Amino acid sequence: MIRSDFHVHTTYCDGRNSPEDVIQEAVRLGMRKLGFSGHSYTPFDLEPCMSQEGTDQYRQAIHSLREKYRGRIEILCGTECDYYSDIDPKDYDYVIGSVHYIDCGGVFRHLDHTPEMLQAAIDESFGGDPYALVEHYYSLAADVVHKTNADVIGHFDLITKLNANNRFFDENNPRYVEAANSALDALLKTGKPFEINTGGVSRGYKDFPYPSLRILKYIAERGGSVILSSDSHSKDTLMFGFGKYEELARSLGLKVCEL
């Protein structure tokens, strides 16, 4: 059974708990490894991410805590790097590469904040065509490993977060499937693992993790690998659903990795 979690946020970005509070909960749960992944600095959206000063403080705090808890749990200092961030990966033990925005001529459209913001992006930047937005999103996702130097591919189909009951687009539509598959083909060539990310489930947005079952089967059929991730913003959701989804992944023939 997986006893590690590498996608974890704290009060240094948009998480609820301090790093040490999270570590103490991880120790209580009997975890072997815990990786912190603060949102990298993005100058156009300061609310969810670490500030430039806060980034330095974050790295110092995690390195200090790694020594404090050495022998009890292994602590890694990572970051979740957005497609539009610019970081030095050498500053971190690992990088999760994610796409949270689309740059529409200098206007950065949020993909996972609110339904109203997603609808505005479709209407104002894509002429009311949701599949044009989907195609643009997956064109960025296809390049996320190269762009961010990612070790892990973050929530591949995040574009579906607000799409319960196909509210904005049909995930079985040929244009959606073609765009997603094209991005998958590009990313599979990198050999990097895809997250099975349970954060959308733990926060009530979805009833199945990222990525969808169809996409997981596609990855499995092509020899890809996955890594379980809670995308935790609270210590209460560490390793959320890992037992269930590790079993599912293995039943599909997926290689389940740890960092």
C-alpha positions in Angstrom: 0.0 0.0 0.0 1.3 3.5 -0.9 2.2 5.4 2.2 3.4 8.6 0.6 1.9 11.8 -0.8 3.7 14.4 -2.9 1.1 17.0 -3.8 0.5 18.9 -0.6 -0.2 22.6 -0.1 0.3 24.6 3.1 -0.2 28.2 4.4 2.8 29.2 2.3 0.3 29.2 -0.7 -3.4 28.4 -0.5 -3.4 25.5 2.0 -5.0 25.6 5.5 -2.2 24.2 7.7 1.4 25.0 8.4 4.0 22.5 7.1 4.7 21.2 10.6 1.0 20.6 11.3 0.9 18.6 8.1 4.0 16.6 9.0 2.6 15.7 12.4 -0.5 14.4 10.8 1.5 12.4 8.3 3.6 10.9 11.1 0.3 10.0 12.9 -0.9 8.3 9.7 2.3 6.2 9.5 3.4 7.8 6.2 6.9 7.0 4.9 7.3 10.1 2.7 5.7 13.5 2.5 6.4 15.9 -0.4 5.4 19.6 -0.2 4.5 21.2 -3.5 3.8 24.9 -2.9 2.2 26.7 -5.9 5.0 28.5 -7.8 5.0 32.3 -8.1 2.7 33.6 -10.9 2.8 37.4 -11.1 -0.7 37.7 -12.6 -2.5 35.7 -9.9 -1.0 36.3 -6.5 -3.8 34.9 -4.3 -3.2 31.1 -4.6 0.6 31.0 -5.1 3.7 31.7 -3.1 5.1 35.2 -3.2 8.7 35.6 -4.3 9.8 36.3 -0.7 7.5 33.5 0.5 9.1 31.1 -1.8 12.5 31.5 -0.2 10.9 31.2 3.3 9.0 28.1 2.2 12.2 26.3 1.0 14.0 27.2 4.2 11.2 26.0 6.4 10.8 22.7 4.6 14.6 22.0 4.7 14.6 22.8 8.4 11.7 20.5 9.1 13.3 17.7 7.0 16.2 17.7 9.5 13.9 18.0 12.6 11.9 14.9 11.5 14.7 12.9 10.0 14.4 9.3 11.0 10.6 9.6 11.6 9.5 10.5 8.0 11.2 11.5 4.8 10.4 15.1 3.8 10.8 16.4 0.2 10.7 20.0 -0.9 8.9 20.3 -4.2 6.8 22.8 -6.1 3.7 22.7 -8.3 4.9 24.8 -11.3 2.2 26.4 -13.5 2.8 26.5 -17.2 3.2 30.3 -17.0 5.6 30.3 -14.0 9.4 30.5 -14.4 11.4 28.7 -11.8 14.7 26.9 -11.5 14.0 23.2 -10.9 17.3 22.8 -9.3 15.9 24.6 -6.2 13.5 21.7 -5.6 13.6 17.9 -5.1 10.8 17.5 -7.7 8.4 19.6 -9.8 4.8 18.9 -10.6 3.8 20.5 -13.9 0.3 21.9 -14.2 -1.9 24.1 -16.4 -4.3 26.3 -14.5 -4.7 29.2 -16.9 -4.9 30.0 -20.6 -3.1 33.1 -21.9 -5.6 34.8 -24.2 -3.6 37.7 -25.7 -2.3 38.8 -22.3 -5.5 38.1 -20.5 -5.0 35.0 -18.3 -8.2 33.0 -18.1 -8.7 30.8 -15.0 -9.8 27.3 -15.8 -10.7 26.0 -12.3 -11.9 28.9 -10.1 -15.6 29.4 -10.8 -18.2 28.3 -13.4 -18.8 31.9 -14.2 -15.1 32.5 -15.0 -14.9 29.4 -17.2 -18.1 30.5 -19.1 -16.6 34.0 -19.6 -13.4 32.4 -21.0 -15.5 30.4 -23.5 -17.7 33.3 -24.5 -15.2 36.1 -24.6 -12.0 34.4 -25.7 -13.3 31.4 -27.8 -16.4 32.8 -29.4 -18.7 30.6 -27.4 -17.0 27.4 -28.6 -16.1 25.3 -25.5 -14.2 22.8 -27.7 -11.9 25.6 -28.9 -11.0 26.3 -25.3 -10.5 22.5 -24.6 -8.2 22.2 -27.7 -6.2 25.2 -26.5 -5.9 23.8 -23.0 -4.7 20.4 -24.2 -2.2 22.0 -26.5 -0.6 23.5 -23.4 -0.9 20.3 -21.4 0.9 18.4 -24.2 4.0 20.7 -23.6 3.8 21.0 -19.8 6.8 18.6 -19.1 9.0 20.5 -21.5 7.8 23.9 -20.3 8.1 23.3 -16.6 10.8 20.6 -16.4 8.2 18.5 -14.6 8.9 15.2 -12.9 5.2 14.6 -12.5 2.2 15.5 -14.7 -0.3 17.3 -12.6 -4.1 16.8 -12.8 -4.0 16.2 -16.6 -7.7 16.9 -17.3 -8.1 19.8 -14.8 -10.3 21.4 -17.5 -13.1 19.0 -16.3 -13.1 20.3 -12.7 -16.2 22.4 -13.2 -17.8 20.2 -15.9 -20.0 18.0 -13.8 -22.8 16.4 -15.9 -21.0 17.8 -19.0 -22.1 21.3 -18.0 -19.7 23.1 -20.5 -18.7 20.3 -22.9 -19.2 16.6 -23.6 -16.1 14.7 -22.6 -17.1 12.0 -25.2 -17.3 14.5 -28.0 -14.8 13.6 -30.8 -13.1 17.0 -30.6 -12.6 16.6 -26.8 -11.3 13.1 -27.2 -8.9 13.9 -30.0 -7.5 16.9 -28.2 -6.9 14.9 -25.0 -5.5 11.9 -26.8 -3.1 14.1 -28.7 -1.8 15.6 -25.5 -1.5 12.1 -23.9 0.5 10.8 -26.8 3.0 13.7 -26.4 3.3 13.3 -22.7 3.6 9.5 -22.8 6.8 9.9 -24.8 8.4 11.8 -21.9 8.1 8.7 -19.6 6.9 11.0 -16.7 4.1 9.6 -14.4 0.6 11.1 -14.5 -1.1 11.9 -11.2 -4.1 10.1 -10.1 -5.2 13.2 -8.2 -8.0 12.8 -5.7 -8.2 16.5 -4.8 -11.3 17.2 -6.9 -13.1 14.4 -5.1 -12.1 15.3 -1.6 -13.3 18.9 -2.2 -16.6 17.8 -3.7 -16.1 18.9 -7.3 -15.9 15.5 -8.8 -16.9 11.9 -8.1 -13.8 10.5 -9.8 -10.2 11.7 -9.6 -8.2 13.3 -12.4 -7.8 11.9 -14.9 -11.0 10.2 -16.0 -11.3 6.4 -16.2 -11.2 6.6 -20.0 -7.9 8.4 -19.9 -6.5 6.1 -17.3 -7.3 3.2 -19.6 -5.6 5.0 -22.5 -2.4 5.5 -20.4 -2.5 1.9 -19.2 -2.8 0.5 -22.8 0.3 2.5 -23.8 2.5 1.5 -20.9 2.3 4.7 -18.9 2.7 5.1 -15.2 0.9 7.0 -12.4 1.6 8.4 -9.0 -1.1 8.8 -6.3 -1.7 12.4 -5.2 -4.1 14.0 -2.8 -3.6 17.6 -3.9 -4.2 18.2 -0.3 -5.0 21.7 0.9 -5.7 20.4 4.4 -4.0 17.9 6.6 -7.3 16.1 6.9 -7.1 15.0 3.2 -3.6 13.5 3.1 -3.6 10.3 1.0 -7.3 10.8 0.4 -8.8 7.7 -1.3 -5.4 6.1 -2.0 -6.3 2.6 -1.1 -9.3 2.5 -3.5 -7.5 4.2 -6.4 -4.3 2.3 -6.0 -6.3 -0.9 -6.3 -8.0 0.5 -9.4 -4.8 1.5 -11.0 -3.2 -1.8 -10.5 -6.3 -3.6 -11.8 -5.9 -1.6 -15.0 -2.3 -2.7 -15.4 -0.8 0.7 -14.5 2.6 1.0 -12.9 2.1 2.9 -9.7 5.2 5.0 -8.8 6.6 6.9 -5.9 9.2 9.7 -5.9 
